[in-house]
Amino acid sequence: MKQGGNKYGAHRVIEPAGVLPQPAWRIDNTMEIWDNEILIEVDTLNIDAASFTQIEEAEGGDVKKMAAHSLDIIARRGKHHNPDTGSGGMLLGTVKEIGPRLSDRDLKVGDRIATLVSLSLTPLKVEEIISIDKETCQVKVKGQAVLFESGIYAKIPADMDEALALAVLDVAGAPAQAAKLSKPGQIVFIVGAGGKSGLLCAYEARKRVGITGKVICLVHGDAGKRRLERTGFADVIIQGSATDQLFVYDEVMKATDGELADLTINCVDIPNTEMSSILATKDDGMVYFFSMATSFTSAALGAEGIGHDAVMIIGNGYTRHHAEIALNCVRESDILMEIFQEVYASGSGQPEAVGIKA
């Protein structure tokens, strides 16, 4: 076992020199751990929505080609770091080995954990992709991964289905930020409210703004709209494309009597939705871009171009206690638990067999 590994995993960087594993182009995915690392037997990858959508579109929805695409990314980069979206996802697996410098952790060999750091910085080696579930973005694999000393994780709770918990933890930063940013009496606008992050954010926003506030939600598809309607979290549901900037602006103007939103939360997994979010927000309001499809250049220059003074927050996937907050959403809300069980729980989806080895 190698000694003296860097806390942040810099010892794994191959190129370019002098950077940390996330911005690195290529990292060392040798599965012999250093003394401050954790080795994980991986069985499920939860590819982030922006990356999954890009791969699916690039390969015409053919799961075998999608699997080959992912294996190629891992082979070239030592991690699942999509070069087209810059994003990754997270994983579920079983702890196989713990470096001696981490012996004080509340963790033991055999524990089931979900990593709460991105696959875009996680050394990963996949022997085989077994199946792909397009509905949940979950990919069954046979492989191994390494978690650095600074890497955070969550033990899979005993009271929840593993696939369901993984789906919630994948977007844990979104509802935790929604809980932190939403205030009583505010108008909160959620873009992409029919998906898992959007539903969790709608729940937290509804809880935080109270009876004097308003939650407005934008959905695109009929399935997302039906899910949102079942929850009762939204005061107003707008159906349409988040890329149609003037449509979104006009609809939010109508829904707010011209006030616009105090807080906008963008949860969509497609590009070109930055200006819709900015236009829907008050001049002194706030926009939280959780979506990894966001172009922060477009957001910054677009806001400048229309003379808009909203505060814009990068979608940090981490905020303090985010795993606990996200899991608590589905524990507290019977309707959320019901929906997440229908869509994400083991056996609920329709994974397509792949069986491609690296």
Summary of the structure (lengths in Angstrom):
residues: 358
radius of gyration: 20.3
end to end distance: 25.8
largest distance: 64.3
contacts: 1315
relative contact order: 0.14
helix: 34%
strand: 26%
